[in-house]
Amino acid sequence: MREIKTTAVIGAGTMGHGFAQLFAMHGIGVWLVDETEELLQRARGWIIDNLSYMVELEEIKKEAIDQVLKHIQFTTDLKQAAQRADLVLEAVYENIDLKKRIFRDLDAWTPSDVILASNTSSFDINELSAVVAHPERVIGTHGYNPPQITPCVEVIPTKATSQETIEATFSFLKRVGKVPTRCTSAPGFVGNRIQFAMAAEALAIVEEGLATPEEVDQIVKTSFGFRLNAYGPFEICDLAGLDIYDAIFKYLHAELKREQFKPPAILQKLIHEGRYGVKSQRGFYEYKEGAAEALKRERDKRLYRRLRLFREEEKT
């Protein structure tokens, strides 16, 4: 694929203006596209507000605001923007017919070596690649709000996406400070499936009268939510012990009679193979001799850093 010097971001809403700001902050030219001048002016105002608050937080110097804005062109001319871009990121609202129409237009207006990316949070990327003549250049890049801050971008290739497109997308996202992670195109991808599973259970707990929304939020923020910034669920599972997780799943399933608590077959399989996590040097991950104590010390170091930040935030 061609070197990415200029981008077009289609949709100047919550996600689109954030991506435009991010790209511009890394010196990349951006054409930010929306339907009306009013929407574009709103986006410009949001970007200025974001940058001004970064100055207040001492994340950037005041002079940087004008430098960032110089890299962004605001336009209602989608065709012109697409024709000048080395990568196009579609970030319009979740309407599959609208997205398909945009991808058909982009396919006609851009050379075949321009990456066509979608920030959709739910639709199968294969549906978008099916409407273009060069599906090898179509890829999903699902960011999380606010995209100018949150590191994760789920990179979702289609069945036809070329390895060159995947590598170029990863390289570009790393260049703008993101943490791109590959996943398969499926409803909700990875992050939203996990996020909405948690939301569903939190809502059920409140509906059952077990806790208030405020109490649920407090418990989550000060328990597993506190740890999740340092360790993912599989790392936490290995540290706790797969047999412990299995026992808890069995108890919850027996008591609550809910399918989501049925002991997962993958846990049964790993336990049968003697993979209990850190304590057996094998779980979802492989561990070297003496890893248990080293991991515990590293865990505590990370969590104490987060505890200091948590205590500072509690004071404000």
Phi, psi and omega in degrees: 000159181290158176296137184268103177251331182228140180236159169237129177247120184260115185107114185255030181275210185305312182276318185299314181293328179292317177294319179300316178299314181301311181298316181296325179295340178257021173076018182260132178293139183228132166257112181262120190247136168208177190286328185227158177295327180298316179295323179291320178294323176298316180296319178299318178297318177299316182296317178297318178299315179300313183292321179296322179290327175297324175297315179301323180276000181064032175275329177219165175275156182300325181297338184292336183301309180296324180296319179294313182297330178296337181273356183246125173254125181262126185210153172260000184266090182299318182298313180299315180298315182298321183290341182258000187260149173264342174213135177244127178248116177274124181223040178278173183294165189285084175223108188296325179293319177297316181296319178298318180298319179295318181292326175297316179296315180299321179299324181281331188263346186242149174298159186289350179261013175264128179287134175248109185247151177235137177266017180307141180260001185213329188281150177293121182297334178298331178294328179281320181291338182290342184261004182246159181280337180237075184294345181294344182258004180266136182206151176268137175225086186269108176267173182239141184287134356277130188293339178282353180239307186297125188292325191291137163225119174283122179260119189239098176288155171270180177294339183255353184299132181282155177298326179298319178295318179299312182294319179295322179293314178300314182299316180295315182295322176294324179299327180262017172085014180272167174246086181286137179223130185281142171210164182277146178290117179202157182309121179082352182054229182253303186302314183290329177297317179290316182298317182282335172296317177295316181299320180298317181289321178298317178296320179297321180297319179291318178300324180281353179079019182281333179197160176275164175305320180297319180291320177298313180301317181297316181296314181298313183296330185256007180236252183291330176296324177299323183276334190295337176289338181262326184220141176279171185299327180285326175294318178296320179298316178297321180292322180283323183115125182296327179293326177293314178300318181298317180297320180292318177303315181298319180293312181298320180295319181292322184277319187263343178056039180248137186299326183294345179259007176297129183306121184296139180299328181296326176292315180301318182296312182293320178297318178301328179275004180079020180261098184256359183112209184303321185294339176250008181067007178210132174209237170288336177241166175260141183231144179278168177303132179081007184292330185302310181292320179296319179293321179298317180294318178294319177303310183296322179298314179296317184289326177294324176299316180290329178294321177298316178296318180299317181292324178295318180292327180294333181286335185273000000 
